[in-house]
Amino acid sequence: MEKDKVPQDNVNIFGGKLRVLKYAVDKDGSYIKVPSVGWDTENIVLAQAWDAINENTEAVRKKVLAGELSPISYYMEKQMLTVKMLAQYVGYFPFRVRWHLKPKYFKRLSQEQLKKYARAFQITVEQLTTIE
């Protein structure tokens, strides 16, 4: 793709604020880096992906409010973390994190354990324990 043909459709989901690096060919035939706000098709797919992520997050939030899951589940979904990733952040084995996803075991967590999870999610313990 030539430098002047790199898509610059300013109608993306981030209002043109997010730029993606594309590679293009300049007039000398050399590859150069060109920032792009994307093109319509790419922006539509990205918007659909974010809609799906937000729907999943909302579904998990409702389960937390219903008492089916612990708040850890909500923040994991919100930050797109897996059990294995979160386990590495907090220094627990994955099976322990899976236990903590259940309200029964979440209620038994010590203040220090809650702090570990809160640090991993970059929130306060109060935010972790109260989902609105």
C-alpha positions in Angstrom: 0.0 0.0 0.0 1.2 3.5 -0.8 1.7 6.1 1.9 -1.2 8.3 0.7 -3.6 5.3 0.4 -3.4 4.3 4.1 -7.0 4.4 5.5 -7.8 7.5 7.6 -11.5 7.1 8.2 -12.1 9.4 11.2 -15.4 7.6 12.1 -14.0 5.0 14.6 -15.2 4.0 18.0 -12.6 6.1 19.7 -13.4 9.2 17.8 -10.2 9.2 15.9 -8.1 9.3 19.1 -6.7 5.7 18.7 -4.1 5.3 16.0 -2.8 2.1 14.7 0.6 1.7 13.0 0.5 0.6 9.4 3.3 0.1 7.0 3.3 1.7 3.6 5.6 2.3 0.7 6.9 5.8 0.1 7.7 7.3 -3.3 11.2 5.8 -3.2 9.8 2.3 -2.7 11.0 2.1 1.0 8.7 0.8 3.7 7.7 3.5 6.2 5.5 3.6 9.3 2.3 5.6 8.9 -0.2 6.1 11.8 -3.8 5.4 10.8 -7.2 5.8 12.6 -8.4 2.8 10.6 -10.9 2.1 7.9 -14.7 1.5 8.1 -14.6 -2.3 8.0 -11.9 -2.5 10.7 -13.8 -0.1 12.9 -17.1 -2.0 12.5 -15.5 -5.2 13.5 -13.7 -3.6 16.5 -17.0 -2.0 17.6 -18.8 -5.4 17.4 -16.0 -7.0 19.5 -16.2 -4.4 22.2 -20.0 -4.8 22.3 -19.6 -8.5 22.8 -17.0 -7.9 25.6 -19.3 -5.4 27.3 -22.3 -7.8 27.1 -20.2 -10.6 28.7 -19.0 -8.3 31.4 -22.6 -7.2 32.1 -23.8 -10.8 32.3 -21.0 -11.6 34.8 -21.9 -8.5 36.9 -25.5 -9.7 37.1 -24.4 -13.1 38.3 -22.2 -11.4 40.9 -25.2 -9.4 42.1 -27.3 -12.6 42.2 -24.8 -14.3 44.4 -23.7 -16.9 41.8 -20.2 -15.6 41.4 -17.7 -13.6 43.5 -16.7 -10.0 42.5 -13.3 -11.4 41.4 -15.2 -12.9 38.4 -16.5 -9.5 37.4 -13.1 -7.8 37.5 -11.5 -10.7 35.7 -14.0 -10.3 32.9 -13.8 -6.6 32.9 -10.0 -6.7 32.5 -10.1 -9.7 30.2 -8.0 -11.9 32.4 -7.9 -15.7 32.6 -7.7 -17.7 35.8 -4.1 -18.5 35.0 -3.1 -14.9 34.4 -4.7 -13.7 37.6 -3.1 -16.5 39.5 0.3 -15.3 38.3 -0.5 -11.8 39.3 -1.6 -12.7 42.9 0.8 -15.5 43.4 -1.7 -18.3 43.9 -2.2 -21.6 42.2 -5.0 -21.4 39.6 -7.2 -23.9 41.5 -7.2 -21.4 44.5 -8.2 -18.6 42.2 -11.1 -20.8 40.9 -12.2 -21.3 44.5 -12.2 -17.6 45.1 -14.5 -17.1 42.2 -17.2 -18.8 44.3 -19.0 -16.5 46.8 -18.7 -19.1 49.5 -14.9 -18.9 49.4 -14.6 -15.3 48.5 -16.3 -14.4 51.8 -13.6 -16.2 53.7 -10.7 -14.2 52.2 -8.5 -12.3 54.6 -7.9 -8.6 54.2 -4.4 -9.4 52.9 -5.8 -11.8 50.2 -8.3 -9.1 49.2 -5.5 -6.6 48.9 -3.6 -8.9 46.6 -6.6 -9.2 44.3 -7.3 -5.4 44.5 -3.7 -4.7 43.5 -3.9 -7.0 40.6 -7.1 -5.2 39.4 -5.6 -1.8 40.3 -8.6 -1.0 42.5 -9.3 -0.6 46.2 -10.5 -3.4 48.4 -13.7 -1.5 48.9 -14.3 -1.5 45.1 -13.5 -5.2 45.0 -16.0 -6.1 47.7 -18.9 -3.9 46.4 -20.2 -4.2 42.9 -22.8 -1.7 41.8 
